[in-house]
């Protein structure tokens, strides 16, 4: 597990190229408002693999004072998105499953590490392990990707200014 805080980049503002293998992945995550709102940091992103992390905040806890499962899924999904967008083509999730193995608590740092299992044509399969900072496995995620023919979004357009 990588723990180099100086190399990780929060999903806000300008992105350094040293963390990203492709400009496509860098631009995609820079425009990802959901990951930014969750405070997800990119440790590394290379074709077929990625590492991201997120600190568990008080506003992420469910009624039992453990992290909400949807947010564990979100951090895994962000790592998956970075790993599967390995070319300049828009690649989206075709499906995903997650197994929650243990809970995480406020203040803990979750690290999601994604690896490509296989890529055949436009379909890919990726595994993501989500670990707490003490090394215990919080969840295992399997994502199925589909490389689309969609155009890459125009990054010069602010999506909040778009009309429905």
N, C-alpha and C positions, 0 to 999 in steps of 0.2 A: 504494500500500500504506500503510495506517495504521500509525503507529509511536508513538502516544500511550500510553505505559505507564500514565500516571496514570488514564486512562479505562478501561483493560482490567480485567477482573475474573476472578480465578481461580475455577474452578468449585468453590467451597467457601463455606460460610456464607451470609450475607446478600448479596443482589444489589442494586446500585444501579439505579434505573429509568432513569438517563441513558444506559445502554448498550443497553437493550432497548426495542424499539418496542411489545411486547405483554407483558402479565403472564404469558400462557400460556407464551411462550418462556422468560421469566425463571424461572418455576416449574419448567418441564421441565428446564432445565440445572442448576438448584439441586439437583434430585433425581438427577442423572446421576453415579453413583458411578464409572463407568468413566472418564469424561472427567476427573473430579477426581483419580483415581489417576494419570492420565497428566500431570497438571499443566497441562491445557489452560486457556488464558485466553481469555475472550470480549472482543474489541475492540469489536465492534458487532453488533447483530442488529436487522434491520428486515424487514418483510414482503418475502419474495422475495430477501433477501440477508443475508449474515453474513460476519464476519471473525473468525477465531480463530487462536491461535498456541500453539506448544508448543516448549519447549526440549528438544533431544535429550540424554538422560541416558545414562550408561554402561550402565545396566540395560536400555536400549532397543536395544542393538546386537546384531547377529547374529554368527555365527562369523567373518565377514569384517570385523568392526569398522565396519560401516555400519549405519544404522538399519534395523530389521526392517520389511519391506514392510507387514506387518499394522498397524504403528503409524502409518505414513504414511496408510494407508487410514482408520485410526481418526480422525486429526485432520481429514481431509477429510470423513468421515462426520458428525462433530460440527458442522462448518460447514453441511453439507447439512441436518442435522436442524433447526438453528436457522432456516435460510432457508425450509424448506418448512412449518414450523409457524407459518404466518402468520395463522391465525384461532384461535379457541378449540377447534377440532376436533382430535382426535388424528390426526396425519399420520405415517405410517410409510414406511420404504423398501420399495418393491416390487421393487427390484433396483438394482444399481450395477456399474459397470465402472471400472477404473483402469488407466492407462498409467504405468509407472514410467520416468522419463526420465533421471534421474541420482540418485546416492546423496547422503545427508547424513551428517554425522559428529557425534560428541559435541561438545556445546557450541553447535552451530548452533541457530538459532531458525527453526522452520518456521511459515509463515503460510499458512492456508487461506482463500481468498476464494471464497464461493459466490454465484452469481447464478441467478435463475430464468430459464429459456429460454422456457417456455410452461406454462400451466395451463389445462386443459380439463376441465370438470366436476370430478371428484374425482382426476384424474391430473395429475401435474406432472413436468416435466423440468428438472433443475438441473445446471449445470456448476460445478466447483470446481477452482481452480488452487492447487496447493501450491508455495510458493516458499521457498527458503532466504533467510537474511538478506542475502546478497550479490546477490539478485535472480534467481538462476538458477531455472528451473522444475524442480522435483523430480518432480512428477507432475501428471497431468490426470485428473480423476474426473468421471464422469457418473452422476447419481443419478436414479432414477425413483421418484416418491412416489405414495402412495395415501392420500387422506383417508378415514378410517374413521368408523364410527358408534360406536366404542368410547367409553365414558365416560372422562373425565379421571380419572386415579388420585387417590384420597383422599390428599392430601399430609400429613395428620395421622397416617397409619399408617406406622410404621417398617418397611420391607420386610424387615429382618433378623429381625423378630419374627414374621413370618408363618409359618404351618405349611404344609408342602407338601400 
